[in-house]
Amino acid sequence: MVKRKNTALFTEEQLKKLRNILKPAKTEIEVQISKVYNEGGNKYIFSKGKVVTTYNGHFYYNYYLRKYTFVKEEKEWKIKSIDTELYGEDYRKVEKVTFKGEPVEFLVKFNPLESD
């Protein structure tokens, strides 16, 4: 079990020690964005992500799914809500995303940590 501490309360020396411990960690992120879906006057977009952290030869995976709900207000589409599901290491949950019983089509894939 990992105990977490509030790093805002750390001294500069404690932060320096923590940075040195975490220095060899490497994180890769993959984000996918779906096409736009319509239902009942709302529009929906899904995003799913995979975060892989490598530390001392070990891989740590985290997966998430977000559903963005858009509503039209005064000729503009605005975000009404964002629903987020965190799945830890269970990739199967983000592989079988459906909308109205049909698989969601993801059109864009990118790594936000990579620069052009």
URNOR-V285186 format. One record per residue. RES is the residue in one small letter. PHI is phi in degrees with one decimal (* if undefined). D_CENTER is the distance of its C-alpha to the mean C-alpha in Angstrom with 2 decimals. Layout:
RES_PHI_D_CENTER ; RES_PHI_D_CENTER
//
This chain:
m_*_23.44 ; v_-97.0_21.77 ; k_-92.8_23.02 ; r_-105.4_20.94 ; k_-123.9_22.85 ; n_-77.0_22.40 ; t_-70.0_22.54 ; a_-65.0_23.83 ; l_-95.8_27.08 ; f_-72.7_27.45 ; t_-77.9_30.38 ; e_-60.6_30.08 ; e_-66.7_31.49 ; q_-65.9_28.95 ; l_-64.3_26.06 ; k_-61.8_27.80 ; k_-63.5_28.17 ; l_-63.7_24.50 ; r_-60.8_23.53 ; n_-66.5_26.05 ; i_-67.7_24.69 ; l_-86.2_21.09 ; k_-52.1_22.39 ; p_-74.8_22.30 ; a_-72.3_18.60 ; k_-128.6_16.59 ; t_-120.8_12.85 ; e_-121.6_11.53 ; i_-128.3_8.22 ; e_-125.1_8.31 ; v_-119.2_6.84 ; q_-124.6_9.23 ; i_-118.4_10.80 ; s_-86.2_13.55 ; k_-72.1_17.05 ; v_-85.1_18.28 ; y_-114.5_19.75 ; n_-116.8_22.68 ; e_-165.7_24.15 ; g_57.4_26.65 ; g_83.8_26.44 ; n_-103.2_22.66 ; k_-119.2_20.14 ; y_-132.4_16.71 ; i_-132.6_13.79 ; f_-110.6_10.88 ; s_-133.8_7.60 ; k_-134.0_6.01 ; g_-139.3_4.27 ; k_-128.0_6.53 ; v_-117.0_7.32 ; v_-118.0_11.12 ; t_-111.0_13.37 ; t_-108.2_17.05 ; y_-145.9_19.66 ; n_50.8_23.35 ; g_80.0_22.99 ; h_-106.7_20.51 ; f_-109.7_17.09 ; y_-122.2_14.33 ; y_-108.1_11.48 ; n_-139.5_8.39 ; y_-123.1_6.72 ; y_-144.6_4.96 ; l_-135.8_6.55 ; r_-125.4_7.43 ; k_-119.9_11.09 ; y_-97.9_12.69 ; t_-107.5_16.43 ; f_-112.6_18.85 ; v_-126.5_22.52 ; k_-92.0_25.39 ; e_-128.1_27.21 ; e_49.8_30.23 ; k_70.7_29.45 ; e_-125.3_25.86 ; w_-88.1_22.57 ; k_-127.7_20.54 ; i_-71.5_17.35 ; k_-89.9_18.75 ; s_-157.7_15.77 ; i_-131.2_12.04 ; d_-100.9_11.54 ; t_-120.5_8.52 ; e_-119.7_9.09 ; l_-105.6_8.16 ; y_-115.9_10.15 ; g_57.9_10.82 ; e_-93.3_12.68 ; d_-86.2_13.56 ; y_-65.8_12.41 ; r_-61.1_15.06 ; k_-67.0_13.26 ; v_-91.4_10.83 ; e_-82.4_13.92 ; k_-118.4_16.07 ; v_-80.9_14.50 ; t_-128.7_17.54 ; f_-134.5_18.85 ; k_54.4_22.50 ; g_81.5_23.00 ; e_-112.1_22.03 ; p_-61.8_19.19 ; v_-75.0_16.55 ; e_-95.9_17.13 ; f_-95.8_14.33 ; l_-100.8_16.18 ; v_-123.1_14.19 ; k_-132.3_12.43 ; f_-155.9_11.89 ; n_-112.3_11.03 ; p_-67.2_10.61 ; l_-86.3_12.64 ; e_-88.7_15.50 ; s_-98.2_18.16 ; d_-72.0_20.44
//
